[in-house]
Amino acid sequence: MRYWALLIGVLALTSTGAAAQTQPAPAHLFSPVYDRSSPFLKFFRDAEWYFSVGVNKEYWGNSDIHVSQPSQGNDFTIHDVQGHDEAGFGGSLFGPQYNIRVGRFINDARTVAIELSFDHTKFTATDGQTAQVTGTIGGAPVNGPRTLNAAFFQYVLHNGANNLMLNAVYRMPLIGQTNESLSLAGIAKLGAGIMVPHASNTILGQSNSVGDKTPGNWIGIHNGWWQIGDGWIAGGELGLRFVVYKPVYIELTDKLAYSSMYDLPAYAGLIKQNVWMNEVIFSVGYTFDGATKYGSR
């Protein structure tokens, strides 16, 4: 009888151990390592984000361009210079005058957003025009008309007259619900930022050089292929956003901006220019609303 009792005891212990081995591990051991209520996660998840790329056409106002070359005895201003853009691909993917936008709506109604924008714009001082020149050239005073050409003055910002801006955005629904398929909304933007220019110029036969477009020379403070710290820009934008099929939309806007560029590199000197720009922008975008997707709205 005691053998049966011993056998029953062994079987009981074996059964208990097997049950312990097959019991599921506590759920918290497999829960995500992040806290779903954390402000960092909610910033990216619980909001409507959008991204767009586009192309633009620019119209530049007449502007004064000041040249300073102390070692050359040059300190003069060319008045009311006419400029134009350079649309087209130019044989490169980044040849066109393009635009990039990234934004986040910050209110529950999805009407107010903060946007970061980059506009690749181009300015060319129209060759062959006649402009009034005042100041000193070669140490001698000048005050009269001159023809802008390769012998005297050529000036382009082809790579370009770039600007990086932070914008406040307001979206007003016009047709349909906000961000639904076939809906239409008005768009208004107001912002400011920095110029990121690439200057090429020839003054009295002498051309400037900012080095080659290499990884170590792409961008710098007052130097490099593209230069930060050489100007600022401020302006506004008005237009329409049409949701073709959620989440894809198209946007057409008109932007008016004023930029001040200074310390642009010239041969043995610097160039300064203040100019108005009118820019027509067509973009295609994609929007993502994490709060709607995850059911937190």
C-alpha angles and dihedrals in degrees: 000000000000089000089059090049090051092049092049090050093052092048091050092052091047092050092050092051093049091051090051091052094050097044110111117252116252111282093235090067089068099038117117117276091232127078108241090207094055116124090231094057094041091052091063100031107038100057145065113260128186137190129190142174126199151151131248146203118213136203118194128205121228110272143183116247118200122203124197120185107156096180090052095047090243124139110146144138126222107209130218096358113191115225138181139188129250108229122183138073098274092203094295136095088231094039096098124083096260140178134211125194132185119178145166127205109226105192132067092244089058092229103113122060143169114226137190112207135186120193121190101205131166134215127193124182100228109251119234097025122132118234137174114256125198132177131045131321119187088353093301124111118250132191115161148072122305132181115241108228142122092287094055116013136350120169132177137165098195101146070044172198088315123177133195114199141178110217138191108220131201121192119195117191112232105167124019129347121319113283096354123134113283092010123139127208137178116238127207125179135183124181153131138218148136135304118238101192135178109204127201119177144153119209120186090340096310117113127203124233129207095177131253125317095254130143093258092050102039098108138359147153105278089339142062134061090300117029131211120200097037099105152341137234137201131182152122138252133207130186151104134287118203120190104218095185119343121289095018120079141170124218132197117189141163117220127198116191142164120214133188117201123185138164090035107165120257131164105291090344152033140274130215127197135171115193145166120229132195112197128187111203131193116189141176115210147180126215132200125190109194094182091059093043094051095039098244093127 
